[in-house]
Amino acid sequence: MSTIRFLVSLVIVLGLIIIPGLSCAPEPTETPTAPPTPTLAPKPPTLSSPANESTAADLDVRLEWKASADASSYALQVATDPDFTNLILDQARITNTYYELNSGLAENVTYYWRANASNESGTSSWSGSWKFSTPVLNLGKIAFASKRDSNFEIYVMNFDGSNQTRLTTNTADDEYPMWSPDGTKIAFSSYRDGNMEIYTMNADGSNQTRLTNHAAHDLFQSWSPDGKKITFESDRDGNFEIYAMNADGSNQTRLSNNTYKDGWPAWSPDGTKIAFMSQPAGSWNIYVMNSDGSNQVKLTSSPGDWFPEWSPDGTRIVFSSGRDGRDQIYLMNADGNNQVRLTRNTNNDLDPVWSPDGKEIAFCSDRDGNFEIYVMNADGGNQTRLTNSPANDINPTWR
């Protein structure tokens, strides 16, 4: 009996010693498991805002897309053309699903954008591209040429005709002003060197810089939508043809090469085409070609069609035509269809240009005895005179 008591006591004592030791022993720890490395590149993100084909409220735009599974970063491209050759933004390693685009956008321009996603295993293809347009923040200013000071000089005025201000003061003629897309410069043609040459200046008339320097005439200039190039007309090779150059005057290149006259080039808003007037059979007509001079297509066939200008959305072309005896303003689709007469006067209406929002057209007319600048609705209604000078006011350009 005493032996049993001894064994029971021993078990109790050993339990008191072992059990506390076990309770104080550190618990085993587990090594954290690293998230698995993706084995496949992520799928392209889905664009979400601004909505496709929408118009932004201002020039600050937040571009947003939905997250792609397993993506660690994103890239974003914004361009002025659907092929993304004219990029204004090419940004990689974006860790958010949005990008604040607070600079680089111009008024009344259509932009295309797309995104892709990346991780350690690779990069997705680009998402489908969307487009948005920037608004017209105001109706800006109209530049024009006036002979009110004995020879043609460049002037600028508000869109309602107020505050007419002289920009050039030369003894020779300065004509055919054309705003740069961002509105900071004006290109114009000047006869100050004995023949017409292309110049640029700041929007206030300062920093007048000569771009062409040729014994022949260089004139009728037009900016590309991205502001990087200028097209113009020149007879340096025997007859007037269309040329292009960089905005600083470098790399002057011939685009058309015909045995007859080509002139008055006008760049389409997307930068892919150039409308121009051509005289293959003794009479001017409107043509269009690719921006490299290829694929020249005739749009009009009436006698005396000239001065083409694209609408801001690129769907229509306004032009002057003498098909009814006097120059009048006409409108047609960009493919030449649906030609409609807008003005009906016994005098001449010509040299039309669009307002930045595409709702109005400025032009010059001699209906009141000498050429003055007028404006009308895009359907020809509400024709209103803007200038009232005893000399000719011509060549309006609007931005």
C-alpha positions in Angstrom: 0.0 0.0 0.0 2.8 2.3 0.8 4.4 1.5 -2.5 1.2 2.6 -4.4 1.2 5.9 -2.4 4.8 6.4 -3.3 4.1 6.0 -7.0 1.1 8.3 -7.0 3.1 11.0 -5.2 5.9 10.6 -7.7 3.6 11.1 -10.6 2.1 14.2 -9.0 5.5 15.7 -8.4 6.7 15.0 -11.9 3.5 16.6 -13.3 4.1 19.8 -11.3 7.6 20.0 -12.8 6.9 19.1 -16.4 3.6 20.8 -17.1 4.8 24.4 -16.1 7.8 23.9 -18.3 5.7 22.9 -21.2 3.3 25.9 -20.7 6.3 28.3 -20.8 7.9 26.9 -23.8 7.8 29.2 -26.9 5.1 28.3 -29.4 6.5 27.4 -32.8 6.3 30.2 -35.4 5.4 29.8 -39.1 7.5 31.4 -41.8 5.2 33.9 -43.8 4.5 32.7 -47.3 5.4 35.2 -50.1 2.7 35.9 -52.6 3.2 33.9 -55.7 4.9 35.6 -58.6 2.4 35.9 -61.5 3.2 33.5 -64.3 1.4 35.5 -67.0 1.4 39.1 -68.1 -1.8 40.9 -67.0 -4.7 41.6 -69.4 -5.1 45.1 -70.8 -6.9 47.5 -68.6 -10.4 48.7 -69.4 -10.7 52.5 -69.9 -13.4 54.2 -67.8 -13.2 58.0 -67.9 -13.6 60.4 -69.6 -16.2 58.6 -71.6 -15.4 57.7 -75.2 -16.2 60.5 -77.7 -17.0 62.9 -74.8 -16.0 66.6 -74.4 -13.9 67.6 -71.4 -15.0 70.4 -69.2 -11.6 72.2 -69.5 -8.0 71.6 -70.3 -7.2 69.6 -67.1 -8.3 66.0 -67.7 -8.1 63.0 -65.3 -7.7 59.8 -67.3 -9.0 56.7 -65.5 -9.0 53.0 -66.1 -10.1 49.8 -64.2 -7.4 47.8 -62.5 -6.1 44.7 -64.2 -5.6 41.6 -62.1 -1.9 41.0 -61.1 -0.8 44.4 -62.6 1.9 46.2 -60.8 2.0 49.3 -63.0 0.5 50.9 -66.1 1.6 52.9 -69.1 -0.4 55.6 -70.8 -0.3 57.2 -74.3 -2.2 60.3 -75.5 -2.0 61.4 -79.1 -3.7 63.7 -81.6 -4.2 60.9 -84.1 -5.8 57.4 -83.9 -2.5 55.8 -85.0 -0.6 57.3 -82.0 2.1 58.7 -84.2 1.8 62.3 -82.8 2.1 61.6 -79.1 1.7 64.4 -76.5 2.2 61.9 -73.6 4.0 58.6 -73.3 4.1 57.7 -69.6 5.2 54.4 -68.1 5.4 53.0 -64.5 2.1 54.5 -63.3 1.2 52.8 -60.1 -2.3 54.3 -59.9 -5.3 53.6 -62.1 -5.5 57.2 -63.2 -3.3 60.0 -64.5 -3.9 63.8 -64.1 -3.1 65.4 -67.4 -2.8 69.0 -66.4 -0.7 70.4 -69.3 -0.1 70.0 -73.0 -3.7 70.1 -74.2 -5.0 72.7 -76.6 -8.5 74.0 -77.1 -11.0 72.4 -79.4 -8.8 69.4 -80.3 -9.6 65.7 -80.4 -7.2 63.4 -78.4 -6.9 59.7 -78.5 -5.7 57.7 -75.4 -4.9 54.1 -74.4 -3.3 52.2 -71.6 -1.5 48.9 -70.9 -0.6 46.9 -67.8 2.7 45.3 -66.6 4.0 42.9 -64.0 7.1 40.9 -63.4 6.1 38.4 -66.2 5.5 41.0 -68.9 3.3 43.7 -70.4 -0.1 43.5 -71.8 -1.2 44.7 -75.2 -2.6 48.2 -75.4 -6.2 48.7 -74.5 -8.7 49.8 -77.1 -8.3 53.5 -77.8 -10.8 56.1 -76.7 -11.0 59.7 -77.7 -12.1 62.9 -76.1 -12.3 66.5 -77.2 -11.3 69.6 -75.4 -13.7 72.5 -75.3 -13.5 76.0 -76.8 -12.9 78.2 -73.8 -13.7 81.4 -75.6 -14.1 82.5 -79.2 -10.7 84.0 -79.2 -9.4 86.5 -81.8 -9.4 87.1 -85.5 -6.2 88.1 -87.3 -6.5 89.8 -90.7 -4.6 91.9 -93.2 -5.6 95.5 -93.8 -4.5 98.2 -96.2 -5.8 101.0 -94.0 -2.3 102.3 -93.4 -1.3 102.6 -97.1 0.0 99.0 -97.4 -1.2 95.7 -96.1 -0.3 95.0 -92.5 -1.4 92.3 -90.0 -4.0 93.3 -87.5 -5.9 91.4 -84.8 -9.3 92.0 -83.2 -11.7 90.4 -80.8 -14.2 87.9 -82.4 -16.9 90.6 -82.3 -14.8 93.1 -84.2 -13.7 95.2 -81.2 -10.2 96.2 -80.2 -8.6 96.2 -83.7 -4.8 96.4 -83.2 -2.0 96.6 -85.6 0.8 94.0 -85.2 3.2 94.7 -88.1 4.6 98.0 -89.3 6.6 97.5 -92.5 6.9 99.4 -95.7 6.1 96.3 -97.7 2.9 94.2 -97.7 2.3 91.7 -94.9 -0.6 89.4 -95.6 -2.2 86.0 -95.1 -1.9 85.6 -91.3 -2.4 82.1 -89.8 -2.6 81.3 -86.1 -0.5 78.5 -84.7 -2.6 75.8 -83.0 -1.8 77.0 -79.5 -2.4 80.6 -80.4 1.1 81.8 -79.3 2.3 82.7 -82.9 1.1 83.9 -86.2 2.7 82.9 -89.5 2.3 85.3 -92.4 3.6 86.2 -95.9 5.6 89.3 -96.4 6.8 91.1 -99.5 9.5 93.1 -97.6 12.4 91.3 -99.3 11.2 91.9 -102.9 9.2 88.7 -103.1 6.8 86.9 -100.8 8.5 85.0 -98.0 7.1 83.2 -94.9 7.6 84.7 -91.5 6.4 84.0 -88.0 5.9 86.3 -85.0 4.5 86.2 -81.5 0.8 86.8 -81.1 1.6 90.4 -80.0 3.7 91.1 -83.1 7.1 90.7 -81.5 10.0 88.5 -82.6 9.3 88.5 -86.3 11.4 85.7 -87.8 11.9 84.8 -91.5 11.5 81.1 -92.3 12.0 81.0 -96.1 14.7 82.6 -98.1 14.2 82.0 -101.8 14.2 84.0 -105.0 10.8 82.7 -105.8 7.5 83.4 -104.0 6.7 81.5 -100.8 3.2 82.2 -99.3 -0.2 80.9 -98.3 1.1 79.0 -95.2 -0.8 76.6 -93.0 0.2 75.0 -89.6 -0.1 71.3 -88.9 -2.4 70.6 -86.0 0.5 69.8 -83.6 2.3 73.0 -84.6 5.4 71.2 -85.7 5.1 71.8 -89.4 4.0 74.5 -91.9 2.8 73.9 -95.4 3.0 76.6 -98.0 2.9 77.4 -101.7 6.0 78.2 -103.7 7.0 78.6 -107.4 10.7 77.9 -106.7 10.6 75.0 -109.2 9.0 76.7 -112.1 5.3 76.6 -111.1 3.4 76.9 -107.8 3.4 73.6 -105.8 2.8 72.6 -102.2 5.7 72.4 -99.8 6.1 71.6 -96.2 8.8 72.6 -93.6 9.4 72.3 -89.9 8.0 75.2 -87.9 11.5 76.7 -87.6 11.9 76.8 -91.4 14.1 73.7 -91.7 13.7 70.7 -93.9 11.7 72.3 -96.7 10.2 69.5 -98.8 8.1 69.5 -101.9 4.7 67.6 -101.6 3.0 68.1 -104.9 4.8 67.7 -108.3 2.4 68.6 -111.1 2.8 70.5 -114.4 0.1 72.9 -113.3 -0.4 75.2 -110.3 -1.2 73.9 -106.8 -1.8 76.3 -103.9 -3.5 77.4 -100.7 -2.8 74.2 -98.6 -4.9 73.6 -95.5 -4.1 70.9 -93.0 -6.9 68.6 -91.7 -7.5 68.7 -87.9 -6.2 65.2 -87.5 -3.0 65.9 -89.4 -3.5 63.2 -92.0 -4.6 65.2 -95.0 -4.1 68.5 -96.8 -6.8 70.2 -98.8 -5.6 72.5 -101.5 -6.6 74.2 -104.7 -5.3 73.1 -108.1 -5.5 74.4 -111.7 -5.0 71.4 -114.0 -7.3 72.7 -116.8 -7.2 76.5 -116.5 -9.8 76.6 -113.7 -9.2 76.2 -110.0 -10.7 73.2 -108.1 -10.5 71.8 -104.6 -8.3 68.6 -104.1 -7.2 66.7 -101.0 -4.1 64.6 -100.5 -2.3 62.7 -97.7 0.0 64.8 -95.6 3.0 63.4 -97.4 1.6 64.5 -100.8 0.3 61.1 -101.9 -3.2 60.1 -103.1 -4.3 63.4 -104.6 -8.1 63.3 -105.0 -10.3 65.9 -106.8 -13.3 67.1 -104.7 -14.9 69.8 -106.9 -15.4 70.2 -110.6 -17.0 73.7 -111.0 -15.0 76.6 -112.4 -13.3 78.8 -109.8 -13.3 76.7 -106.6 -10.6 77.8 -104.2 -9.6 78.8 -100.6 -10.5 75.5 -98.8 -10.6 75.4 -95.0 -11.5 72.4 -92.8 -14.1 72.5 -90.1 -12.7 72.0 -86.6 -14.1 68.5 -86.5 -12.7 67.6 -89.9 -16.1 66.6 -91.4 -16.6 69.6 -93.7 -14.7 72.0 -95.9 -15.8 75.6 -96.6 -14.5 77.2 -99.7 -15.1 80.0 -102.2 -16.4 79.4 -105.7 -17.1 81.6 -108.7 -19.4 78.9 -110.3 -22.4 81.3 -110.2 -20.7 84.3 -111.7 -19.3 85.9 -108.5 -17.2 84.4 -105.7 -19.5 83.1 -103.0 -19.0 80.9 -99.9 -19.9 77.2 -100.2 -19.8 74.3 -97.9 -19.3 70.6 -98.6 -18.6 67.3 -96.8 -14.9 66.4 -96.5 -15.3 63.9 -99.3 -16.7 66.5 -101.7 -20.4 65.5 -101.4 -23.3 67.8 -100.5 -22.0 71.1 -101.9 -24.2 73.9 -100.5 -24.1 77.6 -101.2 -24.0 79.8 -98.1 -23.9 83.4 -99.4 -25.9 85.1 -102.2 -24.6 88.5 -103.1 -24.1 90.4 -106.3 -20.5 91.1 -105.1 -17.7 88.8 -104.0 -17.6 86.8 -100.8 -14.4 84.8 -100.4 -11.6 83.6 -98.1 -13.7 81.8 -95.5 -12.4 80.5 -92.1 -14.1 78.6 -89.2 -14.6 79.8 -85.7 -12.9 77.6 -83.1 -16.2 75.9 -82.1 -17.3 75.3 -85.7 -20.5 77.3 -85.3 -19.5 80.4 -87.3 -17.6 81.3 -90.4 -15.6 84.5 -91.0 -15.0 85.8 -94.5 -14.2 88.9 -96.5 -16.7 90.6 -98.9 -16.7 93.7 -101.0 -20.6 94.0 -100.8 -20.2 97.4 -99.2 -17.8 99.0 -101.7 -14.5 97.6 -100.5 -13.4 94.3 -98.9 -14.3 94.0 -95.2 -14.4 91.2 -92.7 -17.8 89.6 -92.0 -19.0 86.7 -89.9 -22.0 84.4 -90.3 -23.5 81.3 -88.8 -22.2 78.0 -90.3 -25.5 77.6 -92.2 -25.1 81.1 -93.8 -27.4 82.9 -91.5 -26.9 86.1 -89.5 -24.2 87.7 -91.8 -22.6 90.6 -89.8 -19.9 93.1 -90.7 -16.9 93.2 -88.3 -14.6 95.8 -89.8 -15.4 99.2 -91.4 -12.4 100.7 -93.0 -12.0 102.9 -96.1 -9.3 100.4 -97.3 -9.5 96.7 -97.9 -9.6 94.3 -94.9 -8.9 90.7 -96.0 -7.5 87.2 -95.1 -9.3 86.5 -91.8 -8.0 83.7 -89.6 -9.7 82.7 -86.3 -8.6 81.0 -83.1 
